[in-house]
Amino acid sequence: MKFTTDNGSAVSESGNAQMAQTATKHAPLGAATILHVVNAFTTTFDEVIEWNKNRKTRKVLSGLTDAQLEDIGLERAEIAKI
C-alpha cells in the first residue's frame, strides 16, 4: 500500500520514500516559435511608438526659442539627446 505525503512523494508501508513522478507535457509544435515571433513584433511596435513620441517631442522643442528653452531648463544641444 502507498501513501502520499504533503509534498507529493509516495511512501510505502515500509517507510521508503519514492520520488514523485510528474508528467511532462510539451507545447504544440511551433507554439514557442509563434510566441517568440509575436513577442518580437510587440517589442518592435512598442519601440516604434516610443521613438515616434520622442521624435515629436524633439520637433516641438526645436521650434522653441533659446529663451523658452532656458525657461524650461534645457539648452538647444540637449534636444538631440531626447
C-alpha positions in Angstrom: 0.0 0.0 0.0 1.3 3.5 -0.8 0.5 6.8 0.9 1.2 10.3 -0.3 2.9 12.9 1.9 2.2 16.6 1.9 5.0 17.3 -0.5 3.6 14.8 -3.0 6.1 12.0 -2.6 4.9 8.5 -2.2 5.7 6.5 0.9 5.2 2.7 1.1 4.2 0.8 4.2 7.8 0.1 4.9 8.5 3.8 5.0 10.7 4.1 1.9 10.1 7.5 0.2 9.8 7.3 -3.6 10.4 10.3 -5.8 7.1 11.7 -7.1 6.7 11.4 -10.9 5.4 14.4 -12.7 4.0 14.4 -16.2 5.9 16.5 -18.7 3.8 18.0 -21.4 5.3 19.8 -24.3 3.8 22.8 -26.1 2.4 22.0 -29.5 4.9 22.1 -32.3 5.6 25.7 -33.3 3.9 27.3 -30.3 7.1 28.6 -28.8 8.2 29.9 -32.2 4.9 31.7 -32.6 5.3 33.2 -29.1 8.7 34.5 -29.9 7.6 36.0 -33.2 4.6 37.7 -31.6 6.9 38.9 -28.8 9.3 40.3 -31.4 6.5 42.2 -33.2 5.2 43.5 -29.9 8.6 44.7 -28.8 9.3 46.3 -32.1 5.9 48.0 -32.1 6.5 49.4 -28.6 9.9 50.7 -29.7 8.5 52.4 -32.7 5.8 54.1 -30.6 8.5 55.3 -28.1 10.7 56.6 -31.0 7.8 58.5 -32.6 6.9 60.1 -29.2 10.5 61.2 -28.8 10.6 62.5 -32.4 7.5 64.6 -31.8 9.0 66.0 -28.6 12.2 66.9 -30.3 10.3 68.6 -33.1 8.3 70.7 -30.7 11.4 71.6 -28.6 13.3 72.6 -31.8 10.6 75.1 -32.6 11.1 77.0 -29.3 13.4 79.9 -28.9 16.6 79.8 -26.8 14.8 81.9 -24.1 11.9 79.5 -24.0 14.2 76.5 -23.7 16.1 78.3 -20.9 12.8 78.8 -19.1 12.2 75.1 -19.0 15.8 74.3 -18.1 17.0 73.0 -21.4 19.7 74.0 -23.9 19.4 73.5 -27.6 22.2 70.9 -27.6 20.2 68.7 -25.2 17.3 68.3 -27.6 19.1 65.7 -29.6 19.6 63.6 -26.5 15.8 63.2 -26.1 
